[in-house]
Amino acid sequence: MAQTRIGDVGRLASFPSSKVTKWFVLIFWLAVLAAAFGPAGKLQGALNNEAVAWLPADAQSTQVVKQIEAFQSKNEFPAVIVYERPAGLTAADLQSVTSQVAKFNALAPVRKDSVGPIPSKDGKALQVIVPIDAGSAGWDSLSATAKDLRAIAQTRPPGLSMQVTGPVGFSADSSAAFSGIDGKLLYSALTVVIVILLLTYRSPILWLIPVVSAGTALFVAQAVIYFLAKDNTLTVNAQSSGILTVIVFGAGTDYALLLVARYREELRRHEDRHEAMAFALHRAGPAIFASGATVIAGMLCLLVATMNSTKGLGPVAAIGVAVGLLVMLTLLPALLVVCGRWIFWPVRPSYGSVDHTRDGVWARIGARIARAPRRVWVVTSVLLAVAALGVLQLNAVGLQNKDAFYGTPESVVGEQVLARHFSAGSGSPVMVLANASQAGAVKTTLQGVAGVSSVADPVTKGDRSLIQATLAAAPDSDAATRTVDRIRTAIAAVPGARAIAGGDTATRADTLRASADDNKRIIPLILGVVLLILVLLLRAITAPLILMATVVLSYGAALGLSALIFRHVLGFAGADSSLPLFVFVFLVALGIDYNIFLMTRVHEETKEIGTRRGALVGLAATGGVITSAGLVLAGTFAVLGTLPVVAFAEIGLAVALGVLLDTLVVRSVLVTALNLDIRGRMWWPSALSKRDAELDAATPTASAETPDASALEPAH
C-alpha cells in the first residue's frame, strides 16, 4: 500500500500529532484545565436569574420591573398562602393564621408587611399575601423562602390545609425541579455518551479519550463563561447553563467520532501513527471546523432575539462549541497518538488491513438506493412532508402553570384551591405605573375594563403612582392575557398618564409576542448564515440549496411528529412559545453537521471518481460514524427529559427525534438518493460540475444499476 508522506499535508494538521509537539499540546491543556477547574465550579454562583434577565428587553412588563423600584424591589415576588377547611373556617383557624402572619413578617426576605389573612366570601378559605424580596439571586432563592413559610405554617389546627402558591410558589417548584440541573444533566449525558461509545467502538478503553476531551471542553467553557458573567459582560441564567452541558457533550463527542473514524481509516494506510493522524486531521479537519463554525454562527444569530433569555443563550452555546471544537482538533489527536494503536484493542487497525466499511451495511444500503434513486428521494420527501403536517397539532402558545410540570406540585394545588374561593387573579395583580397627576383617571379607567375584578387605590412616590388591578381570570390564562391587552389599550388613551402595565400576566403576554417575533426574525437569519457557510465549504450553489431544503423538511417532520406525540401520547396540554425556535436552532445548526460530514467526503471522492461513485463511497465511509454521532447527540438532548419540567422535556424530545430523522433518513437515504440522481449538477457552477460529467461519461458504472465493488473503492 503506497503511503503519502507527512510533508504533503499542512503544518497545522501535523502540529497536534507530531512526535514532539503532541507533548506541548498535552502540557498546554493540562495547564488550562488546572486553571479552569476553580472558576468552572463558581459558574452557578454567577448565574443571573433576575426577572429582567429573562424578559423581552423593550416590553412594557420589563419597563415596569425597571421603574417599580420606587415602590418595591424589582425582585419582589408575592407568595400567596392559601388555607382551606371545606367544612367552614373556625375561630381557632383565624387566630392561628393571624399569629403566623406575624412570623412571616419577621423573615429576612420580607421587607414589607404581609396582606391578610383575607377570608373568602364562602367562609371556607383564607388568603395571605407575603411580599418576598428575592434580591440578586432571583428566583433561585425562593425555594428556601417557601420552605421557611411552610415550616411556620406547620403549627396550625388539624384539618386546615395550607399551600404556598402564586409567583413564589411556582418559582420555588421550578427551582426544585432545576435543583442540581448541571449535575443531573452532566451525569445523564455522560452515561449516554459512554454507552453509545462502547457500542460504537467495541473497545473497553477507547471511549475514555473522547469523554476526557469532552469533559475538558466543558470545564474550560464554564470557566470562560464564568469570567464573562462575573464582569457582567455576559448574562447567564439557569436555562443557558443547563443547555451548555448538553451541547458541549453532544457536539464535542460528534466531532470526536468523526476524527477517530478517519484516524482509524488512515492507520490502515500509514505505518506511522503520527502520519496517520496528520492525514486524518487534514482530511476531516475542514469538515469538523465547518460544522463547528456552522453551530457557532447559528447560535450567535440568537443575539438578535428580543427575549433576554434567548439572547443570552446564543453566546453561551457559541463559546461552548468553540472551546469544544478547539479541544477536539488539538487535545483529542494528541491523546490518541500518545496512546498508540493499542487504544483500539481488541480490534486494532493495523497497517494494510482491510477497511470493512466498503462492504458494510451502509455500502449495501447505498447499493439499494442506487437502483432507483429518484423514486427513493421522491417517496422519502413525501413521507417527511406528510409527517410535517403534524405541526397543525402544535399548540406553542405557552404553558399554564398547572401544565408546566410533571405531576401536580404544591403550587398548582394551591392555585386550584385559590380559584375555588377567591378571584382567580388574586395574588398576581396587574401592576400599572402612571403619572401621579393622572392616577385617579387611570384607576377609573381600569375599573371599567372588562375582566378586571377590583382596583386598589393608587400609591404615589414622587411623580409616579402604582395602581394594582386584580383580574377575574387566572393570571396564566388566555383570558387574562386578553384582559391585559384591553388594559393597555384603555390606559394608553388617558391623556398625560404615560401609563404602562406589567406583572405576571403582562409578562406572559409580552413573552408570547416576543417569541413569535423572534421566530420570524431569527429563523430566516440562521437559514441564510448556514447556506452561506455551505456555499463556501462546497464551492457550489446547487448542493447547499438542496441540503438546506432537506434540513428544513427534516425540521418540519420532527416538529410535526413531536406535536403528535406531545398531544396524543404524553398528554401535554401545549408547548412553550420558544419551542419552535429552539428546536430549529439546534436541528439546523447541529443537524447540518451530518450533511457536512457526508458531503465533504462526497466532494473529496468526486474529484477522482465522480459524484455517483463518490456518493456511494461517502455513504459507506461515513454512514457508521454519522449514525453513532446522531445517537450520541439525540441521547444527550433526550436527557433533558430527566427534568420534571414539560418545556425542557419537549425541547429534548423534539431535538432528539429530529436528529434521528436527520441521521437515519435524511442524510443516509434522501441526500444520497439526490446525489445519485442529480450527480454532477450538485456542484454547479464550480468546475467540478463539468469534470464530474466527463467522469460519469467515461465510467461504465454510471448507470442506475447496482454498483460493483470497485464503485466503493475510495480514491487516495
N, C-alpha and C positions, 0 to 999 in steps of 0.2 A: 504494500500500500504506500503510495507516494505521499510524502509529507511536504507541507509548506512551512517555510522557516518563520521563526518569530519576527524577523525583521520585516516581513511582509504585512504586519499589522501595525497600527499606530502605537506610539509610546503610551498614550492614555490608556489603551486597552491592556497593555502589559504591566503597567505600574503596580496595581494591587496584587499581581500574581507572580512577579519575578522572584528569583531566589533570594534577593537581598531586600527589595523594597516591601515585600509582604510583611516583614517584621516591623518596619516603620509604621505600616498601616495598623497592625495589631496594637503596637505601643500607643499610637495616637488615640485609637478608640478606647483603649483601657483608661487612658488619662481623662478623656472626655466623659466616659461613664462614671469614673470616680468623682469627677467634679459635678456631674449632673445628679448624682444619687440623692443628695440632700435637698436641693431645690425642687426636684420632682415630687418628693414627699410633701412639700409645702403647697402644692397647687390647690388642694382642696380648701386651704385657708385663704386663698386669694380669689376664690370664686365670688362673683358679684351677682347675687340673686335679688337685688333691689327691684322694685316694680318697674322703674324706668329702664332697667337693663333688659327687659323683655318686651316692652310696649312699642308700638309704632312711634317713631320719633316726633312726627308732626301732628299726631292725633289730638283731639280735644281732651281725651282721657289722660294723655301724657302731660298736657299743659296744666291740667287740674292738679296732678300729682306734684308738679314743679311749683305751682303757685299756692298750694294749700298750706305751706309751712307756717304761714302767719296764724293759722287756726289750729293746726295739729301737725305732728311729724308726717313727712311724706311717706314714712314707712309704718304708719299706724294702720292696724287692721282690727276690725271688730270681731271679738269672739262672742258668738251667740250661744248662750247656755239655756237649754230648754228643759223644763221639768214637767212631768206629766203624771197624773193619777186619774185613770179612766173613771173611777167611781166618784170623783169630785175632790177638790183640794180641801185640806183641813187647816185649822188654825196653827197646828204644830208644823205643817208644811211651810206655811208662810213665814213663821218665826225662824225656822231652820235656814231657809234660803236667805232671809234678811241678814242673819248672822254670817252666812257665807260671803255675802257681798262685801262686807267689811274686810274679810280676809283676802278676797280678790283684789281689793283696792290697795292692800299692803304689799302686793307682789311688785318686784323691781320693774318689770316691763310695763306696769300700769301707771301711767303718768297723770291720768285724769280719772275722776270718779266714774264708776260704772253706772249704767242706767237700769233701774229696776230694783226689785222684782216687779214685772208688769203682768198682771193676771189676764187671762183670756176671758172673753165675754161668756163662754160656756162654763167658766169656773173649774176647768179640768187641767189647766196648764199655766205655768209661769215662765216668763222670759226675762233673762238678764243679759244686757249687752255690755261686755267688758272691752274697753279700748286698749289694745296691746301695741306697744311701740317695739317693733322688731329690730330697729337700729340698722346698722350697715350690713348685718348678717342676713337681712331679708327673711324670706320665708323659711330658711334653714333653721332659724332659732325658734320657730313657732311650735315645733313638735314638743320641745321641753316645756314651753309655757302651757300648752294644752294638758300635758301630763300633770303639771302643778295644779291647774284648775280642777282636774278630775280628782286629785288627791284631797283637795279641800272639800269637794262635794261628796266625798265618801261618807261623811258623817251626816246622814240625812234620814228621815223617818222611813221605816220599811214600807215597801210598796210604791215609793215615789221614784220614778225613773229619771235619769239625767243623761243628756248627751251634749257634747261640745260640737257645734256646727258653725255655719257662717264662714266667712273667709279664713278665720284662724283654724277652724275645724277641718276644712278641706285642705288648707295648706299643710296642716300637721299630718293628715293622712297621706298627702302627696310626699311630704318629707320622709315619712316612714317607708313609703313604697320605694323611694330613691335611696334610702339609707344603705350605705356601703355599695353604691352603684358601681364605682370603679373596681372594687374588689370582686363583686359578683360577675361583672362583665369580663374582667381580666381572666378569672379562673375558668369561666364558662368558655370564653373564646379560646383559651389555651388548651382546654380539654378537647374541643372540637378540632383544632389545628393538629394536635398531636395524633389523634385517632386517624384523621384523614392522611396525614403524612406517613404514618405507619402502614396504612393500607396501600398508599401510592408507592412508597419506596421499598416496601417489604424488607426493611432493614431495621434492626433494633437500635441502631446508633445514628444513622444519617439525619433523622428528624431533629436531633438536637441542634444542628448547625443553623437551620432556618429559624427555629424557635428562639435560640440565643440571640440571633441577629435581630429578629422582630422585637424581642424584649429590650434590647439595647436601643433600638429606634424609638420605642415608646417612652423609655425613661428620659432620653435626650430631648425628645419633643416636648415632654411635660416640663422639663427644666427650662427650655427656651420660652415656652408659653407662660410659665410662672414669672419669669423676669419681665416679660412684656405686660402681664396682668398686674404685677406688683406696682409698676410705674404708671398704671392706667393708660398704657399705650394700646392695650387690647382688652376688650370686655369679654370675660369668660364666665359662663354660667354652668349649672349642673348638666343641662342638655348637651352643650358642646363638649364638655369634659367627658361625658359618657360615650358619645359618638366617636370621640378621638380614639379611645381604646379599640373600638370595633374596626375603625377604618385603617388604623396603623397595622393591626394584626392581619386584617383581611387583605389589604393591598400589598403590604410588605411580603406576606407569605406567597402571594401570587407571583411577585417579581422573583422571589427565591426559587419557586418551582420552575419558572421558565429558564432561569440561568442554570440551575442544576441539570435540567434536562438537556440543554445544549452542551454543557460541560461533559456530561456522560457521553453524548454523541461524539464530541471531539476527542475524548480519551480513546476511542476506538481507532482514531486516525493518527494519533500522535503518541510516541513513546514517552515524551517528557510531559508530565502533568502541567508544568508551568506554561508550556506552549499551548497545550490543550485549553487551559483557562483563558489565555490571551486571545485565542481564536474564538472561544465561546463568548467572551465579552465583546469582541469585535463584531461578531455576527448578531448576537442577541441584544447587546447593549443599546443600539439605536431604538429597537422596538420597546425595550423596557423604559428607556428615557422618554420616548414619545408617549408611552402610556402614562407615566408619572406626570409629564407635563400636561397631558390632557386632563387628568384628575385635578391637578393644581389650578389650571386655568378655569375649569368648571366650578371649582369651589370658590375661587376669587370672584366669580360672577355674582355670588351672593352678596357682595359688598354693596350692590345697588338696591338691595332689599329695603323696604320701609320698616319691616319688623326688626327691632333691635336684636332679638334673639336669633333670627335668621341671619342677619348681617354679621353678628359675632361668630357664628358657626363657620363662615367662609374661611377667614384667615387661620382659625384654629385647625381646621381639617387640612388646609393647604400646607401649613407648617408641618403637620404630622406626616403627610405624604412626602413632602420634600426631604425630611430627615430620613424617612424610610427608604426613599429612593437612593439617597447618598449611602446609607448603610449597606443596602443590598448590592450596590455596584462597587463597593470598596471592602468593607469588613467581611461580607459573605465569601467573595472569591478568595480573600486572604486566608480565611479559616479553612476553606476547602483544600487549597493547595498545601497548607501546613499539615493537614491530616493525611493527605495522600489518598491513593486508590482504596486502601483498606476500609475507609469510611463507608463504602458502598456494600460491605460484606452483608450477606453471603453471596451476592451476585455482583462481582467486581467487573467493571467494563475494561477488559484487557485490550492491549493494542492488537488490532487486526481481527477482533472478534466481530461476529455478525450483529448488525442492528436489526432487531426483530420488528421494529415499527413498520418496516416496508411490507411485511406480510401480516401485520396485526389487525385488530378489529376495525380500526379506523381506515386502514387500507381497503378492507373488504367493503366497508360502508361506502367509501368513495367509488369503488368499482360498481356498486349497485346504482349509485346516483348517476354515474356516467352513462348508464344505459338509456336514460330518458331525462336529462337534466331539466328541460323546460317543463315537463309535466310535474317534476318534483317541486320546483320553485313556485309554480302556479298553485298547486294544491296546498303547499305549506303556507303560502301567503294568504290564501282564502281562509284556511283554518285559524290562523292568527287573527285575521280581521274579524272573523265571527266571535272569537274569544274576546276581542276588544269591545264588542257590543255590551259586555257586562258592565262597562263603565256607566251605563244608564242606571244601574242599581247602586252606584256610589253616592252616598249622601254625605259629602265632605263639607258640611256647614257647621262643624264644631260639635263637640260632645257636651251634653249637660252633665252636671256634677254627678248625678246618680248613675250615669253611664260611663264614667271615666275610669272606673276601677273594676278589677275582677272582684266578684263578691259584693257585699254591702257593708262598707266601713261605717264607723260610728257617725261620721259627719252626714252621711246620706240618710241614716235612720233619723238623726236629729232634724234634718230638713223635712222629712216626711211628717214627723210629729208637729213641727212648726207650722206646716201648711194646713194641718187639720184644725188648728186652734187660733191662728193669727193670720194677718195678711201675708200672702206668700213672699212678699218682698221685705219682710221685717229683717232688720239686721244688716241689710245691704242696700242702703238708700242711694239714690242718685244725688251726687254732690254737685250743686250748681254754684259757681262763683260769678258775682256780678258787681258792678259799681254800686257803692253804698247808697248813692243818691237815688238809684232806681230799684233798690232791693224790695221795697213794698210792691212795686208794679210787677216785678218778676215773680214774687210769691203769688200774687193774684192770678197771674198768667198760668203758673204751674197748677194751681187749684182747678183751673178749667180744662186741663189736658186729660183726655180720656186715658184711663189706665193708671192714673195717679190716685192712690187711696188717701194719702194725707201729706201735708206740707208743714214742716217745722218753721218756727219764727226765725227770721234772719239773725245771724251772729256777725257783728261788724268789727273789723280790725282795720283801722286806718281808712283808706278809701275803697276797700273791697268788703263784700259781705258773702257769707256762706249760707246757703239755703239747702236743707236736706229734704228730698221728696221720697216717700215710701211708695213703692209700686204695688199694684194689686196682684200682678203675676210673679211667679218665681223669677229671681234675678238672672238665672241662666237659661230662660226660655225664649223662644222666638217672639212670643207676645210681649215680653219685657223689652226686647230689642226694638220692636216696633214702637213701643211707648217712648223709649229714649229718642228715637228719630222724631217723634211728634214733639217731645220736649224741646229738642234743639231747634226745630223749626219755629216753635212758639216763642222761645226766649230770644231768638235772633231778631225777632220783629219788635222787641221792646226798645224804643229809641234811647240811645245813650247808655244802655246797660252793659254792653260788651260782655254778655253772659256766655259762659261755656259750661258744659255738663260732663262730669266724669263719674267715677265709681265703678263697681264690678260689672254691672250690666253694660255701661258705656264702653268699658274696656273690651268686653266680649264683642260688641258691635264693631268697634274700631279694628280689632284683631281680625275679624272675618273679612272686612273690606280690604285691609292691608294685605292679607294673604291672597285674596283674589287679584289685587293689583300686582303683587309680586309674581304670581303665576304668569300674567300677561307680559310682564317686563323681562323676567329672568329666563324663562324657557326659550324664547327666540334667541336671546343673547348667547346662551350656552350652545344652542344648535350652531350658531354662526362661528363661535370660537372653536368648537370641536371640528367643524367642517374645514376651517382654515388649517388646523393642525394636520388633518388627514391629507389635504391637498399638498402641503409642504412635505409631508413624510413620503407619500406615494408618488409625488410629482405627476399627478393626473387630476382630472376633474370627474370623469365618469365613475370611477371606483369610489371616491369619497361620497358622492351624491347617493350612490346605491347603498353604501354602508350606512349612511345616516338614515335613509329610508327604512332599512331593516331594523335599526335600533329603535326608531320611533314606533314601528309596528310591534316590536317586542315589548316596548313600554306600554302601549295600549293594551296588548294582550295580558300582560302581567297585572295591570290595574283593573282590567275587566274581570279576570278570574279571581283576583283578590276581593273585589267588591262582592262577587257571588259568595265567596267563602265567608266573608265578614257577616253578611246578612243571613244566609241560609244554613250555614254550618256552625259558625261560632256564635251567632245570635247577637252581634254587636248592633247597637242602635244607630250608629252612624260612624263618621270618621272625622278626625281633626282636620281643620281647614288647611293646615300646612302639608297634609299627606301627599297630594298630587305633586307639589313642588319638590319635596324631599325625595320622593321615590324617583322622580325624573332626574334630579341631580345625581343621585347615587347610581342609577341604572345607566344613564348616558355617560357620565364621567368615568365610572368604574367598568360598566358593561362593554364600553367601546374597546377596552383593553384586549378583549378576546379577538375582536376583529383585527386589531392592530397586530397582535401576535401572529394570527393566521396570515393576514395579507402581506406583512413584511416578509414572511417566509415564502409566500407565493411569488411576490415581486422578485425576491432573490433568485428563486429557481427559474422563473420565467425568462430571465436574461439568457439562460443557457438552453432550456428545453421547451420553452413556450408555455403559454398560460394553462393549456389543458393538462399537460403532464405536471406543470408546476403546481396547479391546484390540487392534484391528487397527492403529490409528494408533500405539499404543505399540510394537507389534512392528515396524512399518515404520520408525519413527523411531529405535529403539534397537538393532534387530537387527544392523546392521553394526558399530556401535561395541562392542556387547557381545561379538560374535564375535571382534573384534580383541583386546579386553581378555582374553577367555578364552585366546586363543592366546598372548598375552604371559605370562599367569600360568602356563599349562601349560608353556610353553617355559622359563621361569625355574626352575620346580621340576624340570623334566627335566634341567637341568644338574647336579643332584645326582648324576646317573648318571655324571658325568665322574670322580667319585672312585672309586678301586678298593675301595670298602667296600660290601658287599652291603646292609647295613641302610639306608644313605643312598640307594642306588640304588632300593631297594624303596619308600621313602617318596616319592622323586621321581617314580617311575613311577606309583604309585597315585594321588598327588595330581594329577599331570598328566592321567591318564586320567579321573579324577573331574571335573576342571574342564572337560574337553572334553565329557563326557557332560552336565554341567550346562548348559553354554553352548549346545551344538548340539541337544540332545534335550529336556532337562527344561524349561529356560526357554523355548526357542523353540516347542516343539511341545506338551509336556504342559501347562505353565502357561497358554499361550494357549488351548488347547482347553478347559481348565477354566473360564477366564474367559468364553469364548463360550457354554459350556453352562450354567454357574451364573448368570452375568450379575449382576443387582443384589444377589442374595443373598450375593455375595462380600463386600459391605460391611456386612453385618448386624453389630451392631444400630444402626449410625450412620444419621443422617438421609439420607445419600447412597443408602442401600439403597432407601428409599421413592421418592426423587426419580428414581432410575435406572429404577425400574419404570414411572413416569409417562413418562419419556423414551422408553423402549422401546415403550410402548403407542402413543405418538404418532409413532414413526418407521417408515416403510414398510419399511425395510431390516432390520427386527428379526427377520425370518425367517432360517432357516439357509441360504438360498440365497446364491450368490456375491455379495458386496457390489459396488456400483458404485464409481466413482472418488470420489464425494462422501463415501463412508464412510471414506475415508482422509484426508480433509481435516482437519488438526488445528484445534482451537479456540483462538483467542487474542483 
